[in-house]
C-alpha cells in the first residue's frame, strides 16, 4: 500500500492540473474505474502528456480554473442550482438496498462555519491571545506526525500529541489548549441539514450506521460533536487516531469490513474522492459522493479578501448555496452573495465612525439608506437613528444658491438629447411660473433640450436666478421645518448615503450649517466615492468619508470601479434600492413629494433586499460570538462585487428586467423606458 501511495503521489499529484482533472474524471466514472482500470491509466497518460510534456495551459477535460479562480461567467442561472444535487428524499432512496451505511464526519455529516479547517486555528489564536497561532498549531501537527511516523510507522497522532509540542513552544498548558480547541470546534461545527435528513430517514428504516473519520480527536470527542448536533443511534465510531490507520490507505474500510458479515451490503458516503471514494471502491464497498460545499462554492468566490474575513464570508455563502436543500432566485442570490457583506460591513463601519466622532444621531437618507437603516437596527441601538427623506433632486433645488454652476450643469448639460422638453424640465424644478418667459429668449416650451439651445437656456436660467431662488424658497422652508424636528438638540449628526460625489449630503450639510444656521455639525458617510473637484477638500477635512474606496484610499478599487463607472454605479445601487419612489421635494403645503413609482421593479428589489437581510442575519447567527469578524474592511466588502464587474452576466441574470426611466423627476409620459439588460449592453459596447 505504501508503494501504491508513493506511485500515486508521483504520477498523479506532481502536477495540480493533472491531479484535478484525473481525480474529477475518476470520481464521475467510478464504476468504469473499478472495471476498466487500464482505460483510466490511458486518461492519466494523456493528461501527463498534455500538461507536463506539451506544457499546455488550456484544460483537457475539466477547467482547472473552476477549482482555483472565480468562474462567475459560467453561471447562467442561480448558483444554488449549479451543483445539481438531487432532492434529499430521492437521493436517500438509493441507499435503501444497503444493510450498512457508513458516513464520513467533517464536510459530510458536520460542516464548519469557516471556509477552511485551518481557519479554526486563527480564531483560536485570537481567543488564546497567542500571536501567529495558526502557523504554530499547523506546524506542531506536521511535526507531531513526522515524529509519530519515525517512532511508530504511521502519522495518526492525537490532539494531545499536538498540544504536547505546543506546550513546549508557547507555554500553553496542554489540557487547556485541547479544551479550548474542542470548545471552539463545538461552536463552529453544525449539522449538515442535507445529511441530517438522510441520516434520520435511514435510521427510521432500521439501517445499521457506522461513522468513519480521519481525525486527531479521539472517538469520545467525535461522538460528543455528533451528539450535540443531533446525530445519535449509530452503531460505532471509528477514528483514525484511535485505530492508527486512516481511510485514504484503505485501512479503516478493511477494519470495517472485518467486523461485518460477508453478506452485508455496505455503502460509504463522503466528500473526499481520494480519502472516501477511491479507497472504499477499491475494496469493493459501494460509495456515494457528496461534493464538498466549500470546494463547489469556492469556484464562484472572488479572490483578494483578507484570509479570515474571506473564510467567514465564503464559509457562509458556500453553505447557503451548495448544501443542496434549497434553491434561490438569481435576485435573492445577488443580494445574499454580493450585497450582504457590503451592507453588513458598511453598517458596522458607520457605527464605529459614529462612536469615534461622538455622533448624537444618524440620519439614513432614503431611498438609498432604507436597507442600511434596517440592518443597523438589527445590530445597534446605542446611537439613535432615523430614516429621512432627501435626494439629489431635493439637494439640487433647495441648495441651488450654493452651487449655481452644478445646478446649471445638471439641469442642462446632463439633459441634452434625452428627449426632455424645456417645459418638462422647468416643471420638475417647481419653476412652472417661468414657462411664460421662454419666448423672451427665443425658446419654446415644447422644444427638446439639445446642444443647439443649451446656451440660450443657460442664459435664461441665469437671468431669472433671483426668481428661481424665490420659487424654491417655500420648499426649502418646508425642508427646514422637517429637519429641525428630526435633528432636535443633536450637536453632531451623520448623513448616511451610498455616495458617489456626495452631492446630496453636501447640499443638505450646507443648508443645515450655513442657511439654517443650526447649532449642529454635520458629517457625511458614504459607501464609495468618485473624484469630484468640489468634494476633495471635504474628504481631506474628514467631514466626508468613504467606506470602500475613494481617490484617497483603496485606490486600486477606485481605478477598477471608474473604468466603467456608469454601469458599475447602476449595478451597485441595486443593493440599496427600496420598494417605494424616490423623494423629489416638498409641495406648496409642505408635504413630502415623491417621483415615479417603479412598481414593476419592486418584486425584484424586495428579493435582493431579502437576500441582503438574510445574509446579515445568518452572519450574526454564525459569528455573533466573534466581534472581530464584524470589522470588515471596505476593501473586503467590495471584492465580491468586483467579481460581478468581471462577469456582467451575474448582474444581467439578476436585474436585467429592471426598468429605468431616463431622467427621474421629469416628463414620464415622453420618456423612453429601457430595461437594465439593454442599458448595460449599450454601455459595455460603448466602452469597448
ZANUFI-215056 format. One record per residue (C-alpha): x, y, z; residue number from 1; residue in one letter. Coordinates in steps of 0.25 Angstrom, whole numbers. Layout:
- x	y	z	n	res
- X	Y	Z	NUM	A
...
***
This chain:
- x	y	z	n	res
- 0	0	0	1	X
- 12	9	3	2	X
- 17	7	-11	3	X
- 4	9	-17	4	X
- 2	22	-10	5	X
- 16	27	-14	6	X
- 13	24	-28	7	X
- 0	31	-28	8	X
- 7	43	-22	9	X
- 18	43	-33	10	X
- 9	40	-45	11	X
- -3	48	-41	12	X
- 0	58	-30	13	X
- 13	64	-36	14	X
- 4	73	-45	15	X
- -8	81	-40	16	X
- -15	81	-53	17	X
- -13	66	-55	18	X
- -18	63	-41	19	X
- -30	71	-42	20	X
- -35	66	-56	21	X
- -31	52	-53	22	X
- -38	51	-39	23	X
- -50	58	-44	24	X
- -51	48	-56	25	X
- -49	36	-47	26	X
- -60	41	-37	27	X
- -70	43	-49	28	X
- -67	29	-55	29	X
- -65	21	-42	30	X
- -71	8	-48	31	X
- -63	9	-60	32	X
- -51	11	-51	33	X
- -53	-2	-44	34	X
- -56	-10	-56	35	X
- -47	-4	-67	36	X
- -35	2	-59	37	X
- -26	1	-71	38	X
- -35	11	-79	39	X
- -33	21	-67	40	X
- -18	19	-68	41	X
- -19	24	-82	42	X
- -26	36	-78	43	X
- -15	39	-67	44	X
- -4	37	-78	45	X
- -12	47	-87	46	X
- -13	57	-76	47	X
- 2	56	-73	48	X
- 6	57	-87	49	X
- -3	69	-89	50	X
- 1	77	-77	51	X
- 16	72	-74	52	X
- 21	69	-88	53	X
- 14	79	-97	54	X
- 13	89	-85	55	X
- -1	93	-90	56	X
- -9	103	-81	57	X
- -23	100	-86	58	X
- -31	89	-79	59	X
- -33	75	-86	60	X
- -46	70	-79	61	X
- -49	80	-68	62	X
- -46	94	-66	63	X
- -36	94	-54	64	X
- -39	109	-52	65	X
- -53	104	-46	66	X
- -45	99	-34	67	X
- -36	111	-33	68	X
- -41	124	-39	69	X
- -54	131	-40	70	X
- -63	126	-51	71	X
- -75	134	-50	72	X
- -76	135	-65	73	X
- -81	121	-66	74	X
- -93	124	-57	75	X
- -106	124	-66	76	X
- -115	123	-54	77	X
- -115	122	-39	78	X
- -102	118	-33	79	X
- -111	109	-23	80	X
- -115	100	-35	81	X
- -101	99	-40	82	X
- -97	86	-33	83	X
- -110	79	-37	84	X
- -111	71	-25	85	X
- -124	63	-25	86	X
- -135	65	-14	87	X
- -130	58	-2	88	X
- -143	49	-1	89	X
- -139	44	-15	90	X
- -125	43	-12	91	X
- -127	35	1	92	X
- -136	25	-6	93	X
- -124	19	-14	94	X
- -118	15	0	95	X
- -130	6	4	96	X
- -124	-6	-3	97	X
- -112	-6	7	98	X
- -111	-12	21	99	X
- -99	-4	25	100	X
- -97	11	23	101	X
- -84	17	27	102	X
- -83	33	28	103	X
- -71	42	27	104	X
- -72	53	38	105	X
- -65	66	34	106	X
- -71	73	22	107	X
- -81	61	21	108	X
- -89	60	34	109	X
- -83	72	40	110	X
- -80	85	34	111	X
- -71	96	39	112	X
- -75	111	39	113	X
- -62	115	33	114	X
- -57	112	19	115	X
- -44	105	22	116	X
- -42	95	34	117	X
- -29	102	37	118	X
- -36	116	39	119	X
- -41	110	53	120	X
- -27	112	58	121	X
- -27	127	54	122	X
- -40	129	63	123	X
- -34	120	74	124	X
- -21	129	74	125	X
- -30	141	76	126	X
- -37	134	88	127	X
- -23	130	94	128	X
- -17	143	91	129	X
- -5	136	84	130	X
- 2	143	72	131	X
- 2	134	59	132	X
- -5	123	66	133	X
- -10	118	52	134	X
- 4	115	48	135	X
- 9	110	62	136	X
- -3	100	62	137	X
- -1	95	48	138	X
- 14	93	49	139	X
- 12	86	62	140	X
- 3	76	55	141	X
- 12	74	44	142	X
- 24	72	54	143	X
- 16	62	62	144	X
- 12	54	50	145	X
- 27	53	46	146	X
- 31	49	59	147	X
- 20	38	60	148	X
- 24	32	47	149	X
- 38	31	52	150	X
- 34	24	65	151	X
- 22	16	61	152	X
- 22	15	46	153	X
- 9	24	44	154	X
- 5	38	45	155	X
- -8	36	53	156	X
- -6	46	64	157	X
- -16	50	75	158	X
- -19	65	79	159	X
- -11	62	91	160	X
- 1	59	83	161	X
- 0	72	76	162	X
- -2	80	89	163	X
- 10	74	95	164	X
- 18	81	85	165	X
- 11	94	86	166	X
- 12	94	101	167	X
- 27	93	99	168	X
- 28	104	89	169	X
- 18	114	95	170	X
- 16	110	110	171	X
- 1	108	108	172	X
- -3	96	116	173	X
- -7	84	108	174	X
- -20	81	115	175	X
- -24	96	113	176	X
- -21	96	99	177	X
- -28	83	96	178	X
- -40	88	103	179	X
- -40	102	96	180	X
- -39	96	82	181	X
- -50	86	85	182	X
- -59	96	91	183	X
- -57	104	78	184	X
- -60	92	69	185	X
- -73	90	76	186	X
- -77	104	73	187	X
- -72	105	59	188	X
- -78	91	55	189	X
- -92	89	51	190	X
- -101	78	45	191	X
- -101	78	30	192	X
- -116	79	28	193	X
- -116	70	15	194	X
- -109	59	22	195	X
- -116	60	35	196	X
- -129	58	28	197	X
- -123	46	20	198	X
- -118	40	34	199	X
- -131	41	41	200	X
- -138	34	29	201	X
- -128	23	29	202	X
- -129	21	44	203	X
- -144	21	43	204	X
- -143	9	33	205	X
- -134	2	43	206	X
- -121	3	35	207	X
- -108	0	43	208	X
- -100	13	43	209	X
- -85	14	45	210	X
- -77	26	46	211	X
- -62	27	40	212	X
- -53	39	42	213	X
- -39	43	39	214	X
- -37	52	51	215	X
- -27	55	63	216	X
- -39	56	73	217	X
- -42	42	79	218	X
- -55	35	78	219	X
- -61	41	90	220	X
- -59	55	85	221	X
- -65	52	71	222	X
- -77	45	78	223	X
- -79	58	86	224	X
- -79	66	74	225	X
- -89	58	67	226	X
- -98	56	79	227	X
- -99	71	81	228	X
- -103	73	66	229	X
- -114	63	67	230	X
- -107	51	62	231	X
- -110	38	71	232	X
- -113	24	69	233	X
- -100	20	61	234	X
- -94	6	64	235	X
- -80	10	65	236	X
- -70	21	62	237	X
- -56	18	56	238	X
- -46	29	57	239	X
- -32	28	50	240	X
- -24	33	63	241	X
- -30	22	71	242	X
- -28	11	60	243	X
- -15	16	56	244	X
- -19	15	41	245	X
- -28	24	33	246	X
- -38	24	21	247	X
- -28	28	10	248	X
- -19	16	12	249	X
- -32	7	12	250	X
- -28	2	26	251	X
- -41	8	32	252	X
- -50	1	21	253	X
- -43	-12	23	254	X
- -45	-11	38	255	X
- -60	-8	36	256	X
- -62	-20	27	257	X
- -55	-30	36	258	X
- -65	-27	47	259	X
- -77	-29	38	260	X
- -84	-41	32	261	X
- -78	-45	18	262	X
- -92	-44	12	263	X
- -94	-29	17	264	X
- -97	-19	6	265	X
- -89	-7	10	266	X
- -89	7	5	267	X
- -79	19	9	268	X
- -83	33	8	269	X
- -73	44	8	270	X
- -68	57	2	271	X
- -53	54	-2	272	X
- -50	46	-15	273	X
- -37	41	-10	274	X
- -40	38	4	275	X
- -54	34	4	276	X
- -58	29	-10	277	X
- -46	23	-17	278	X
- -41	14	-5	279	X
- -55	9	-2	280	X
- -57	6	-16	281	X
- -44	-2	-18	282	X
- -49	-11	-6	283	X
- -62	-14	-13	284	X
- -70	-4	-4	285	X
- -80	4	-11	286	X
- -80	19	-10	287	X
- -88	32	-11	288	X
- -80	45	-13	289	X
- -85	57	-6	290	X
- -77	68	-13	291	X
- -70	77	-3	292	X
- -79	90	-1	293	X
- -66	99	0	294	X
- -60	93	-12	295	X
- -72	95	-20	296	X
- -74	109	-15	297	X
- -60	114	-16	298	X
- -61	113	-31	299	X
- -70	125	-30	300	X
- -63	133	-20	301	X
- -54	145	-24	302	X
- -40	145	-18	303	X
- -33	156	-11	304	X
- -40	157	2	305	X
- -33	157	15	306	X
- -32	142	19	307	X
- -41	141	32	308	X
- -52	150	27	309	X
- -52	142	14	310	X
- -53	130	22	311	X
- -65	135	29	312	X
- -71	140	17	313	X
- -69	128	8	314	X
- -72	118	18	315	X
- -86	125	20	316	X
- -89	127	5	317	X
- -84	113	1	318	X
- -92	106	11	319	X
- -105	115	7	320	X
- -103	112	-8	321	X
- -97	98	-8	322	X
- -103	89	3	323	X
- -114	85	-7	324	X
- -127	86	1	325	X
- -131	100	-4	326	X
- -131	107	-18	327	X
- -132	122	-18	328	X
- -135	133	-29	329	X
- -124	140	-36	330	X
- -129	153	-30	331	X
- -128	147	-16	332	X
- -114	142	-18	333	X
- -110	155	-24	334	X
- -113	161	-10	335	X
- -108	150	-2	336	X
- -95	147	-9	337	X
- -91	160	-13	338	X
- -98	171	-6	339	X
- -99	165	8	340	X
- -85	166	12	341	X
- -84	181	7	342	X
- -97	185	15	343	X
- -92	178	28	344	X
- -78	183	27	345	X
- -83	197	24	346	X
- -93	198	35	347	X
- -82	193	45	348	X
- -73	204	40	349	X
- -83	214	41	350	X
- -86	211	55	351	X
- -71	210	58	352	X
- -68	224	52	353	X
- -81	230	59	354	X
- -75	225	72	355	X
- -61	231	69	356	X
- -67	245	64	357	X
- -77	245	76	358	X
- -89	246	67	359	X
- -102	248	74	360	X
- -111	243	63	361	X
- -110	236	50	362	X
- -119	240	38	363	X
- -120	230	27	364	X
- -124	237	15	365	X
- -136	230	7	366	X
- -136	223	-3	367	X
- -122	218	-2	368	X
- -122	218	13	369	X
- -134	209	14	370	X
- -127	195	15	371	X
- -115	201	23	372	X
- -125	206	34	373	X
- -132	193	34	374	X
- -119	185	37	375	X
- -113	196	46	376	X
- -126	194	55	377	X
- -123	179	56	378	X
- -109	181	62	379	X
- -109	195	69	380	X
- -118	203	78	381	X
- -108	212	86	382	X
- -107	223	75	383	X
- -121	228	71	384	X
- -124	227	56	385	X
- -135	231	47	386	X
- -139	229	32	387	X
- -140	243	26	388	X
- -145	247	12	389	X
- -135	254	3	390	X
- -129	252	-11	391	X
- -120	258	-21	392	X
- -132	265	-27	393	X
- -136	272	-14	394	X
- -122	276	-11	395	X
- -121	282	-25	396	X
- -133	290	-23	397	X
- -132	295	-9	398	X
- -117	297	-8	399	X
- -116	303	-22	400	X
- -112	317	-17	401	X
- -99	310	-12	402	X
- -96	302	-25	403	X
- -101	310	-37	404	X
- -90	304	-46	405	X
- -94	290	-42	406	X
- -109	293	-44	407	X
- -107	298	-58	408	X
- -99	287	-62	409	X
- -108	276	-57	410	X
- -121	283	-61	411	X
- -116	286	-75	412	X
- -103	278	-80	413	X
- -108	265	-74	414	X
- -121	266	-80	415	X
- -116	269	-95	416	X
- -122	259	-105	417	X
- -130	251	-94	418	X
- -144	254	-101	419	X
- -147	264	-90	420	X
- -155	277	-93	421	X
- -152	290	-87	422	X
- -165	291	-80	423	X
- -163	277	-74	424	X
- -150	282	-68	425	X
- -156	294	-62	426	X
- -168	287	-56	427	X
- -159	277	-50	428	X
- -151	288	-43	429	X
- -164	295	-38	430	X
- -162	306	-48	431	X
- -175	305	-56	432	X
- -177	320	-54	433	X
- -164	323	-63	434	X
- -171	316	-75	435	X
- -177	329	-80	436	X
- -164	336	-80	437	X
- -158	326	-90	438	X
- -162	334	-102	439	X
- -153	346	-98	440	X
- -141	337	-100	441	X
- -146	330	-113	442	X
- -149	317	-106	443	X
- -161	309	-108	444	X
- -167	301	-96	445	X
- -169	288	-105	446	X
- -155	289	-110	447	X
- -145	278	-107	448	X
- -133	281	-99	449	X
- -121	279	-109	450	X
- -107	284	-112	451	X
- -112	296	-120	452	X
- -121	302	-110	453	X
- -113	300	-97	454	X
- -106	313	-97	455	X
- -119	321	-98	456	X
- -126	312	-87	457	X
- -114	315	-78	458	X
- -115	330	-80	459	X
- -130	329	-78	460	X
- -128	322	-64	461	X
- -116	331	-60	462	X
- -125	344	-64	463	X
- -136	338	-55	464	X
- -127	333	-44	465	X
- -134	342	-33	466	X
- -148	337	-37	467	X
- -142	323	-37	468	X
- -137	325	-22	469	X
- -151	331	-19	470	X
- -159	319	-25	471	X
- -150	309	-17	472	X
- -151	317	-4	473	X
- -164	310	0	474	X
- -159	296	-2	475	X
- -146	300	5	476	X
- -154	306	17	477	X
- -162	293	18	478	X
- -149	285	18	479	X
- -144	294	29	480	X
- -156	291	37	481	X
- -155	276	34	482	X
- -141	274	38	483	X
- -142	284	50	484	X
- -151	273	57	485	X
- -143	262	53	486	X
- -129	268	58	487	X
- -135	274	70	488	X
- -124	277	80	489	X
- -113	268	74	490	X
- -100	275	73	491	X
- -93	265	63	492	X
- -100	257	53	493	X
- -96	248	41	494	X
- -103	247	28	495	X
- -103	233	22	496	X
- -103	230	7	497	X
- -97	221	-3	498	X
- -88	232	-10	499	X
- -83	235	-20	500	X
- -79	250	-21	501	X
- -87	253	-8	502	X
- -95	264	-15	503	X
- -108	262	-7	504	X
- -101	260	6	505	X
- -92	273	4	506	X
- -104	280	-1	507	X
- -112	277	12	508	X
- -100	280	20	509	X
- -99	294	15	510	X
- -114	296	17	511	X
- -113	292	32	512	X
- -100	299	35	513	X
- -100	311	27	514	X
- -114	314	22	515	X
- -122	310	34	516	X
- -110	312	44	517	X
- -114	301	53	518	X
- -105	298	65	519	X
- -101	285	59	520	X
- -88	279	52	521	X
- -91	270	40	522	X
- -83	259	36	523	X
- -85	251	23	524	X
- -82	236	22	525	X
- -83	228	9	526	X
- -80	215	3	527	X
- -71	219	-8	528	X
- -66	232	-14	529	X
- -63	236	-29	530	X
- -54	248	-30	531	X
- -60	262	-31	532	X
- -53	275	-30	533	X
- -63	280	-20	534	X
- -62	268	-11	535	X
- -47	267	-9	536	X
- -46	277	2	537	X
- -57	271	10	538	X
- -51	258	9	539	X
- -37	263	13	540	X
- -44	270	25	541	X
- -51	257	29	542	X
- -65	263	28	543	X
- -68	254	16	544	X
- -63	239	18	545	X
- -63	227	9	546	X
- -64	213	14	547	X
- -60	205	2	548	X
- -51	213	-7	549	X
- -48	227	-12	550	X
- -37	235	-19	551	X
- -30	235	-5	552	X
- -32	220	0	553	X
- -33	207	-7	554	X
- -29	213	-20	555	X
- -27	200	-27	556	X
- -42	198	-25	557	X
- -45	212	-29	558	X
- -38	211	-42	559	X
- -45	198	-45	560	X
- -59	204	-42	561	X
- -57	216	-51	562	X
- -53	208	-63	563	X
- -68	206	-65	564	X
- -73	215	-54	565	X
- -87	218	-61	566	X
- -91	203	-61	567	X
- -84	199	-48	568	X
- -91	210	-41	569	X
- -104	205	-47	570	X
- -102	191	-43	571	X
- -97	195	-29	572	X
- -108	204	-26	573	X
- -118	192	-27	574	X
- -112	187	-13	575	X
- -118	200	-7	576	X
- -132	202	-14	577	X
- -145	202	-7	578	X
- -159	198	-11	579	X
- -164	212	-11	580	X
- -162	224	-20	581	X
- -150	234	-20	582	X
- -153	247	-11	583	X
- -154	259	-20	584	X
- -156	270	-10	585	X
- -168	277	-3	586	X
- -181	283	-9	587	X
- -186	297	-7	588	X
- -193	292	6	589	X
- -180	286	12	590	X
- -184	271	9	591	X
- -174	261	4	592	X
- -174	259	-11	593	X
- -169	246	-18	594	X
- -165	243	-32	595	X
- -170	232	-41	596	X
- -174	219	-34	597	X
- -166	208	-42	598	X
- -175	197	-37	599	X
- -171	188	-48	600	X
- -157	187	-41	601	X
- -162	185	-26	602	X
- -163	170	-26	603	X
- -148	169	-31	604	X
- -144	179	-21	605	X
- -151	172	-10	606	X
- -144	159	-14	607	X
- -130	166	-14	608	X
- -133	173	0	609	X
- -137	159	6	610	X
- -124	153	1	611	X
- -116	164	8	612	X
- -124	164	21	613	X
- -123	148	21	614	X
- -108	149	19	615	X
- -107	159	31	616	X
- -116	150	40	617	X
- -108	138	36	618	X
- -95	144	38	619	X
- -99	149	52	620	X
- -104	135	55	621	X
- -91	128	51	622	X
- -81	138	56	623	X
- -88	146	67	624	X
- -78	141	77	625	X
- -66	147	70	626	X
- -68	162	69	627	X
- -55	164	62	628	X
- -61	157	50	629	X
- -70	169	48	630	X
- -59	178	46	631	X
- -60	176	31	632	X
- -50	185	23	633	X
- -56	193	12	634	X
- -47	186	2	635	X
- -52	172	6	636	X
- -66	177	5	637	X
- -64	181	-9	638	X
- -57	169	-14	639	X
- -70	160	-17	640	X
- -75	172	-25	641	X
- -62	173	-33	642	X
- -65	158	-37	643	X
- -78	163	-44	644	X
- -70	174	-51	645	X
- -62	163	-58	646	X
- -75	155	-61	647	X
- -87	164	-64	648	X
- -95	152	-67	649	X
- -98	151	-52	650	X
- -104	165	-52	651	X
- -111	163	-65	652	X
- -117	150	-59	653	X
- -122	157	-46	654	X
- -126	171	-50	655	X
- -127	170	-66	656	X
- -142	172	-65	657	X
- -141	184	-56	658	X
- -147	196	-64	659	X
- -142	210	-63	660	X
- -147	224	-67	661	X
- -136	232	-73	662	X
- -137	244	-64	663	X
- -145	243	-51	664	X
- -154	254	-48	665	X
- -157	259	-62	666	X
- -168	256	-72	667	X
- -170	242	-71	668	X
- -181	241	-82	669	X
- -170	245	-92	670	X
- -158	237	-87	671	X
- -152	225	-92	672	X
- -153	213	-83	673	X
- -142	202	-84	674	X
- -138	190	-77	675	X
- -125	189	-70	676	X
- -120	178	-79	677	X
- -121	187	-91	678	X
- -115	199	-84	679	X
- -103	190	-79	680	X
- -100	184	-92	681	X
- -100	198	-99	682	X
- -91	203	-88	683	X
- -81	192	-90	684	X
- -81	193	-105	685	X
- -78	208	-104	686	X
- -66	205	-95	687	X
- -60	194	-104	688	X
***
